[in-house]
Amino acid sequence: MRAMTSSRRGLALALIAAATAAATTAAAQPAPEPLPPAEPVVAPPDEAAPAPEPVAAVPAPEETIAPPALAAPITPPPRLRPDGLTLGLGVGYRFPVDLSEPNLVGARLRFPSGIALEPLVAIRRSGSSGTDGFENAATELAAGANVRVPIASRGRADLIAVGGATALYAHSDPDGEINDRTLIDVEALWGAAIDYWLTPSFSVSATATNPLLSYLDDTREEGPSTTTTSEFALVWAPRLEVMVHLYW
C-alpha cells in the first residue's frame, strides 16, 4: 500500500517538473520577427474591349395622320314659303255662295317676316238710262285693310291672326222723286285663318272673321221727310272666306 502511494507521488512530481521545464523553454525562446506587409496585388489591366460595332439607327415609323373626315354636306330644308317681299293675287268664295261662281277677289302684300297686308278698295257705279236721264243710279265706295300675322306653323300650314277695319259709303237713287238712300258703314273686325302652302308661290287659305265693333248710319228720303238710323254695336256674325293666291 505504501509502495503504491510512493509511486504515485513520484509520477506527479515528474509531471510537474516536466511542465515547469517546458514553460521555461518557451519563455527563453525569442519572439518571431513580424512578417513584412504584403504587397498589394495589382490585377493586370484587362485587354481593351473592342468597341461595339455601330448599329444603324432605325428610323422611327412615320406617324400617319388620317385626314379629317369630311362633314356631310348640309342640305337646306326645302323652301315652303315665299322669300322677301311678294305680291299675291287671289280669287275665291265668301260663303254662303253658289260654288259655280266665285264672288271674291283680292290681293295680299306679304313681307319677309310673314306678315301680310290685305287691302280692300271698291268703287262701283251702276244705273240705267231712261227718258228722264240716268235712272236707278247706285254708287258704292269702300276702303279698308286686313293685317294677317302668323302666330304658329306646322309643316306647310300657318295659323294666322287677322285684324282689320273697313269703311263703306253707298248712295242709291231709285227711279222716282225724293227717294234717295245713303248708307255709311264702318266696322273693325277680328278673326283667324289657316294658310296652306302647296308651293312657295301658291297657297290656299280659309279665313273666318267677325265684326268686333260696327257703326251704321242709314239715311232715307221718304217724301218730304228724311229718316236717319244710327247703330253702334258689338256684333257676332262670322263670315267664312276660302281663297287661292298666286305670289310673285
QUIFEN-V951977 format. One record per helix or strand of 2 or more residues. SS is the DSSP state (H for helix, E for strand). FROM is the first residue (numbers start at 0). TO is the last residue. If there is no record, write none. Layout:
BEGIN
ss: {SS:SS}
from: {FROM:FROM}
to: {TO:TO}
END
This chain:
BEGIN
ss: {H:E:E:E:E:E:E:E:E:E}
from: {1:85:103:115:132:156:179:201:224:238}
to: {27:94:109:129:153:172:198:221:232:246}
END
